[in-house]
Amino acid sequence: MTETQIALWNRIQAFQLDDAEAAFTFSHRLAAENGWSRPYTLRVIEEYKRFLFLCCTSKTPVTPSDAVDQAWHLHLVYTRSYWNELCGQVLQRELHHGPTKGGKAEAEKFDGMYTLLKELYKEAFSEEPPGDIWLDNEERFKRARFQRINRNDYWMWRKPVIEKRSIVQAVFGLILIGLFVKANDIFAFVVFIGIVILIILAEKARGKRNNDGSGCGGGSCGGDIGSGHGSHGSHGSDGGHGCSSHGCSSGCNSGCSGCGGGGCGGCGGGD
């Protein structure tokens, strides 16, 4: 790191998101809203700080993980902490959100931006990003499908994870069973197979819709319900949040970054 970067990193490390006088602090709120454990939440906050550093030092757009994205979203709610303290005193530049253009072309950039960030991360911090916070590209974007709900009105339980291989094996097994079904039961068996096929097609269609998420580019990003990546698939969304910053139109000299629920991008000053 350069002397300027070291000074920036020291300021970021010293910055505290939790208000010591608050009964319900930033970290407690972040954990509660995402269903995270206390240790995991504190680790995400540290990764958020590293992301902020990379936003300010990268010469090209970068994209955070979803967990880091959630920390950033919540921090924006604490307007005085975010704008006055973080941007004004610590980063000494503005970091904005703004809408994404959406679409495949935009989305394909975000996979590369996410890959780039992980490479810059290794260069800056001499270690790999933690895999449980910085998921691989496919998982990072595939899982970005969120919706705000009231837990007082709904029960929540985790959906079973069914691999494609398991589905193929199940269908193959059903076909084998069908070979031994009596003739008068063939119609019912065919109907059953049809239902299974419809379920599989519905899951694929939903997965495709999930891939139509969001993304962000050098001066903007967005989408609270998805993101996009190129080599693993294409995503895009017309809604959400992003970023803009004074200087972005002239090469991001003042630093900018942006994010949405499923993706985010930005560029830094390249100090």
N, C-alpha and C positions, 0 to 999 in steps of 0.2 A: 504494500500500500504506500501511496505517497503521503507526505506530511499532512496535506489537506484532507485526504481520505481517513487517515488515522484520527485526526481531530474530529471529523464528522462521526466516525464510528464511536468514539468516546462519548460524544454528546448523545448519540442514540442510545447507547448502553446505559447512560446515567438517567435517561428519561423514564419517568414512572407513570404508567397508565392508571394505576390504582390510587384513589384518593384516600389517604390514611384516616381521614375523618368520616368517611362514608361507611354506613352500616352494610350497604350492598354495593360492592366495588365493581369496577370494570371487569375484572377477571371472574368474579362471581356471576355477573350477568352473562358474560360470554359462555361460561360453563352451563348455566341454566338454560340459555336459549338453544344451545346445541346438544345438550345431553352428554357433555363431556365430563370426565373425571377431573379433579383438581390438578393432579400432576400433568395430565395431557394438556390442559388449558394453559398452564404456565409455560409449557414447551412451545405451544402455538404462538404465544405472545413473543417469545424470544425469536421464533422464526419470522414473525411479522416485522420485528426490528431489523432482521437481516434482509428481508425483502425491501424495506424502506431504504436501507443502505445501497442495495443493488439498483434500485430505481434511480438513485441520485448519482451513481457512478457509472452506470452502463451507458454507452453511446448509442445503443439500439434498444428498441422496445423489448420488454420482458413481461412475463405472465406469472402470477402467483398460483400456489395451490389453492384448493377450495377452502381448506381450513384457515389458511392465512387470509384468504379473501373475506371470510366471516369476521375475523378480527378487525380487518380494515373497515368493513361496513359498519360494525358497531362503533368503532372509534370515531367515525364521521358524525355519529349522533352526539358525541361529546364535543360540541362545536368549539368551545373555548380551549379545551385541551388540544384538539386537533389543529385548529387554525392559528390560535395565538401562541401556544407553547410548542407544538411539534413543528408546524410549518414555519412559524415566525422566528422561533428561537433556535430550534434544534437543526432542522433541515436547511433553514434560511432560504427557502423557496416554496412555492405553492404546489400542491399535489391535488388535482381536481378529478372529479368524475364527469362523464358526459355520455350521450347516447351513441350506440354503435350503428353502423350502416347495415350490419347483418349480411347474410348471404355466404355462398360457398367460398368466394375469393377471399373475403375478409377472414372467414373461419380457418382457411388453410394456413394463414399466417400464424395463428395462435398456437398451433402445435409446435411450430418452429420456435416461437417466442418462449414457450414453456421449456422446450429443450435447451434453448440458449441460456435461460435463467439458471438451470441446474448446472450448466457448464461454468457459468460465471460464479456461481455459488462455490464450486470446488476450487476455482482459482483464488477467490477472495478469502475463503475460510479454511482451505486445505483439508477438506473432508467432504464426504458425500452428504447430500441433504437427507435427513431422516425419512425413510420410506413410508412410515405410517402417517406422516404429515404431507410429504411431497410424493404423492402417488405417481406411478408411471403414467405416461401420457394417455394410454387407452382408458385406464380406470379413472383418471382425473376428470376426463370429459364425459365419459359414458355415464358416470354416476350423478352428473349435475342436473338433477330434476327434483326441485324442491318446491314446497308450497306451505305457506303459513297456515296453521290450524290451531284451534282452541282445544287443549287436552281435556278441558272440562266437558266437552261435547263429544269427544271421540275416545275410543280405546285404541291403543297402538300396539302392534306386535310385528316382529320382523318377518318379512316374506322369506319363504324357503328359497335357497339358491339352487337352481337346477341348471346344470351344465348342458350344453348342446349335445355332448356325447351321451349323456344320460337319456335325453329325449330320444335320440336315434336308437339307443338300445331298447328303450321301452316300446317304441313303435315296432321295431323288429320282433320283439317278443310277442307283441299282440298279433302280428302277422302269423307267427308260428302257431300261436294258439288258434288262430282262425282256420288253419289247415285241418284242425281236428274238431271244428265245430260242426254239429249236425246241419244238414241241409236246411231244415225248417228254422234254424236259428241264424242263418246267414244274413238275413235282412237286418236283424237287430245288431249283429256284429258290424255290418257295414256302416250302419248309422253311428255306432259307437266310434268307429275309426274316423268317420267324418267329423265328429265332434272334436276328437283329439287333434285332427289336422287344423280345424278352425281355431282352436286354442293356440296352437303353435304359430299360425299365421298372424293372429291377433297380437301375440307377444312380439313377433318380428316387426309388425307395424308400429307398435308402441315404442320399440327400440329405435325405429327410424325417426319417429317424432321426437324422441329424446335426443337424437343426434342433430335436430334442428334447433340447437340451443342458441348460444350467444358467443360473442367474441369481442376483441378489441384490438385496436391498432395503435400506431405511434402516438396519436393524440386523443384517442377515444377508445372506449370499450363498452361492453354492456351485457345485458341479459341476466335476470335473476333466476332463470330456469334452465340455463344450459350454456354451452360454449362450443367451440369448434376446434377441430384439429385435422390436419391434412393426411398424414401417412396412415392414420388409423381410421380415417373416416372424415366426413365433412359436417360441420355444424354451423349454425347461424341463427341469429335472432334479431328481431327488429325492436325489441324493447329492452329496458334495463338501464344500467348506469354506465358511465365511462369517465373520461377525464379530458381536461384541457388545461393548458397552462400558458402563461405569458412566455413567449419565446418558442413555443412548440412549432409554430409555423416557420420558424427560421432555424430549425435544426434542434429543437428541444434544449436550447442553451440554458433555460432556467429550470429545466427538469419537469417532467410530467409523467403521469401514470394513470391507469384507470382499471376498473374492475367491474365484474358482475358476478352474480351468484355462481356462474359456472366458468367464468374466465375473466381475464383482465390483462391489460397490456399497458405499457408505458415506456418512456425513455428518460434517461437521466442526463445530468450535466456532463458526465464523462470526466469528472475531476481527476 
